[in-house]
Amino acid sequence: MDDLEAIRLRGPWQPAEVLAFLEQERTPLRLALNGHDGFPLLASLWFRYAQGALWCATHQDSLVARRLAQDPRAAFEVSVSEPPYYGVRGQAAVERLPKQGQQELEVLLERYLGGHDSKLARWLLSRADEEVALRIRPKWLTSWDYRERMGA
């Protein structure tokens, strides 16, 4: 729980509930970035939560990586896709960590695909040296939960 104590937390959930949700949820994280033209960009990325941060991986030449190199400010949401809706959202600073890209990709392949044996996993690993890890450090988190309101 110590890793959540430094983050400003609002909403109905206690820190333990937020932590459990982020550790269990497998719906991709939605990351909002600042576009070069002033309009927001939205990307869905596989993620994991560890050490007070959300971790993702992306190709070093992706629009996500390029925009974050220019402006590391972002907003994010992790939520379930089906009703009743609940989740966590916030704002964050994002660090690009090229040396950790391959390692992060391998962890995310385990989390989302259960291993490295699928066609997609093999393709992603074939270019793993071009991956960059993203460490998303929340400035604040807000939980929200419509289960009671939606009668679930």
N, C-alpha and C positions, 0 to 999 in steps of 0.2 A: 504494500500500500504506500510505502514511502515515496515511490516515484510519482504518485498523483498528488501528494501533499503540496508540492511546489506550484501546482497548476490551479488557477482560479476556477472553481467548479460551481456551477449553478444547476438548477433543475431538481426534479423529484428524486433522483437516485443518489444514494450514498456512494462514497468512493469505491467500496467493495463491489457494488453493483456495476458501476462503470467499468471497472477493471475486468470483472467476469464477462461482461458483454463484449468488450474489445478483444479479449482472449479467445472467445468462442465464435464470434460472428465471422462468417466466410463471404458475405456479400462484399463485392469490391468497394473500396473507399472512393468517394467522389471528391476530387480535388479541384477547387476553383482557383485559377491563376489570373494574373493581370496580363492582358494582351497588349501588344505593342501599339495598338490603335485605341486603347482606352476601354475596349469592350472586354468583359470577362470571358475566359475560356474554361471549359469544364472537361475533366478527364476522369475515367474510372480506372483504378489501379488495384491490383492485389496488394494486401497489406498484412502486417502483423504489428502487435503492440509489445514493446519491450523497453525497459529502462526509461520510462517517462516519455517515450516517443512512438510515433507511428512510423513504420519502416516500409518502404516500397522499393521497387527497382524499375528502371526504364532504360531504353536504349539511349546512349550518349547523344545521338543526333535527333532524338525525338523533339517535337515541339515543346513538350513538357519540360525536358531538360534544358532546352535553349531558353525558354521564357524564365525559368527559375534562375538561370545564370544571370539574367538581366534584372530580375526582381524576385527576391526570395520570399515575398509575402504571399500568403495563400489562406484560403478558407477550405474547410473540409466537412464531410458528413459521412458517417457510417450508420446505416439504418437497415432495417429489414425491408424486403421488397413487397411483402404481402400484408394485408390488414390482419390484425390491428397493428398500426404503425408505432414504432418506437426506435430510439437511437440516440446518437451523440453527434454534436457538431461543434465547430469552433473556428478559431483563427490561429495561425501558426507561422513561424519562420521555418523555412525549409533549407536544409543543407544538402548540397550535392557531394557525394563521397565516391569518386570513381574507383578507388582502390578496393572498395568493399562491394562493388556491383555484382561480381560473379557469386560471391558468398551469399549475398542477399537473395539473388535470383534462385539459388539452390534451395534456400530455406523456404522461399515462397512456393516453389514447385512442390515441395513436400506438403506444405500446408494446403494448397489448392488442388493439386493433382494426385497427391498421395505417393509421389515418387518421380523418377526421371525416365520412365520407360515409355511414355506416350509419344506419339508423333510430334505433338506440340512441344513437349518438354525437350525432346532431342533437338528440335529446330532452335528453340530458345538457347539451349546450351551450346549449340554450334557457333553462336556469336556472343557467348557470355563475356568474353574479354572486352566487349563494347558496351557492357551494361554499367550503369551508375546507380549506386544506392541513394535513396532519398531518406533523410532523417527529418521527419516532420515533428517539430517541437511545439506543442500547443501552448499558446499564451493563455487561453481560457477554453473551457469545455462547458457545454450546456447539454444536459440530458433532457429528453422529452419522451413521453410515454402516453399513448392514446388508448391503451388496452382497456382501461376502466371505462373511459368515455365511449368506446366502441362496443362495449358489452362483452368483452372477452375475458 
